[in-house]
């Protein structure tokens, strides 16, 4: 599989701030890649360098075997900064953006109508952009970024500002475009969005790549070896006794007060051959309503690598 994007040893500094620090990664053609990390981690700076909006201080970036400027009509880009021509009518705005990307006028009106219907925006063609809500304007800008059916789509925080219903709609649309063969990379600081959509993940923190792999491999590599137990008795009493079971490393309460998350030692098998002795030892403490192996989330992986959550990193940057 060819690489749609190849970043080699790229760095970028703004005054005293090292925004990006010697990063390297590839985005394979046909992949759906999440570019994740806290606000201020270097995501938007990297995307702007990929798009040749700004240039790196050092290193090299290849986009579709050239530069973004060489292949501008084959790229769809939704910038972090939202903006439409507010006084233009919606249909005219999308048509104008499509023509800038080299699309012929013939059949364009039908394509615009189809996209507006797809994004739950029927009937807005004649309305001025400024008459729409911010969420609706954001969907209009998304349509204008992809209406020319680019082979590479780059979206900077595409879900920011959308309500849950429209975020799900956009997510389904992104997944459908990837299934149709488009290469897509999108940045976000909300990790569960990437978990639901992506087959590949890049994670950046303080300007450096900390993860670059497919999602299944990341989960296997960072398996927390944790059981999630829902008790039928007082969870505190269960925890006190379970901490004495052989192989238990630590126990913490889950979000549900009846759920305990039990971290096991590395030598304990939590696969299909999970020890009957382990199950029996836990069950003798008190009956369990459920027992399952916890699948690590990207939040769990970030905490393991960085030592804190993305939310805490962002909070520390604003205090």
Residue, then its C-alpha position, 0 to 999 in steps of 0.5 A: x500500500x502506498x503512503x498518502x502522507x509521509x512526514x520525516x523529521x519535521x520540527x517547527x518552533x514559534x519563538x520560545x515554543x517548540x510546537x513540533x519536535x522531530x516527528x515522523x509518521x506515515x498515513x497509508x493510502x486508504x486508511x482512516x487515521x485519527x491524529x490525537x492529543x491535547x489542545x496545544x500538542x502540535x496537531x494543527x501546526x502539523x496539519x498546516x505544514x502538511x497543507x503547505x500553509x506554513x513550512x517546517x523549520x527542518x524535515x520533509x513532508x510528502x503528500x501524494x508523492x509531492x506537496x499539497x500545492x501540487x495536488x490541491x484539487x485532489x485534497x479536501x481540507x477542513x481547517x480548524x478556523x471555521x468560516x463561510x462567506x456569510x452573505x452568500x447563499x448556501x448553494x452559491x457558496x458550495x458551487x463557488x468552492x467546488x468550481x475552485x477545485x476544478x469541478x464542471x458546472x454541469x451536474x453540480x446543482x444535483x450533487x449539491x442537493x444530494x450532499x445537503x440532503x445527506x447532511x440533513x440540510x434540505x431546503x437551505x440552498x437559497x438561505x444566506x450562510x449567515x442565517x444558519x446556526x454555527x453547526x449548520x455552517x460547519x456542515x456547509x463548510x465540510x460539504x465544500x471541503x469534500x464535494x469534489x471527491x478528493x482522494x485525500x481528506x484532511x479534517x482539523x477538529x471536525x467534530x468541535x462545536x457539533x451536538x451529539x446528533x450531528x457528530x454521529x452524522x458526520x462520523x457516519x459520513x466520514x466512515x462511508x467516505x473511507x469505505x469508498x476508498x478515500x484516505x482520511x486523517x482527522x485531528x481531535x482531542x476527544x479520544x472516543x471519537x477516534x476509537x469509534x472510527x479509526x483503523x489507525x491512530x497517531x497520538x502527539x503530546x508536547x510536539x512529539x509522536x507517542x503512538x503511531x500504529x493501528x488500533x488493534x495493535x495498540x490495544x494488544x500492546x497496552x493491554x492493562x490486564x484488568x478485570x471489570x467485576x460487578x458485585x452482588x455485595x458491598x463493593x468495598x467489602x469485596x475489594x478488601x478481600x479481593x486484594x488478598x487474592x494471588x495475582x491481584x496487583x491493584x483494585x480501584x472503583x469504576x464509575x459505577x459504585x458496584x463495579x471494581x476494576x482489578x489489575x492483575x499481575x503480568x503472569x496471570x492469563x486473562x485470555x480464553x484460558x483464564x484460570x479457573x482458580x482465579x475465577x473461583x477465588x473471586x467468586x468465593x468472596x461473594x457472588x459476582x453479577x458479571x466478570x469481564x476483561x476490560x478492553x483498554x481505551x485510548x484514554x487508558x493508553x494516554x495515561x499509561x504513556x504520559x501519566x495523566x489524562x488529556x483533560x488534565x493536560x489541557x487544564x494545566x495549560x490554561x491555569 
